[in-house]
């Protein structure tokens, strides 16, 4: 069965990457992801 929750990694700083559930892709090329109760915005790795 297909799972709509996709795990993605984004870079939010010069050396900081975060992996979480994809919320949506933004128009500026960044992704919005959720880790627990926190939301992060960054460029896909």
C-alpha positions as CSV (number, residue, x, y, z in Angstrom):
1,X,0.0,0.0,0.0
2,X,1.3,3.5,-0.9
3,X,2.2,5.8,2.0
4,X,1.8,9.5,1.3
5,X,4.3,10.4,4.1
6,X,7.6,10.9,2.4
7,X,10.9,11.2,4.5
8,X,13.1,14.0,3.1
9,X,16.4,15.6,4.2
10,X,16.9,19.4,4.0
11,X,19.9,21.6,4.7
12,X,19.0,24.5,7.0
13,X,22.5,25.9,7.5
14,X,26.1,25.6,6.3
15,X,26.5,22.3,8.0
16,X,23.1,21.4,9.5
17,X,20.8,18.9,7.9
18,X,17.4,17.8,9.2
19,X,15.5,14.7,8.2
20,X,11.7,14.5,8.6
21,X,8.3,14.1,7.0
22,X,7.7,16.3,3.9
23,X,4.9,18.8,4.4
24,X,5.1,20.7,1.1
25,X,7.5,22.0,-1.6
26,X,7.7,25.8,-1.6
27,X,7.9,28.1,-4.7
28,X,11.4,29.2,-3.8
29,X,12.8,25.7,-4.2
30,X,12.9,24.9,-0.5
31,X,11.0,22.1,1.3
32,X,8.9,22.3,4.5
33,X,9.4,19.3,6.7
34,X,8.1,18.2,10.1
35,X,10.1,16.5,12.9
36,X,7.9,15.8,15.9
37,X,6.1,19.0,16.7
38,X,8.7,21.3,14.9
39,X,8.7,22.5,11.4
40,X,11.8,23.2,9.3
41,X,12.4,25.0,6.0
42,X,15.5,24.3,3.9
43,X,16.9,23.2,0.6
44,X,16.7,19.5,-0.4
45,X,19.8,17.4,-0.1
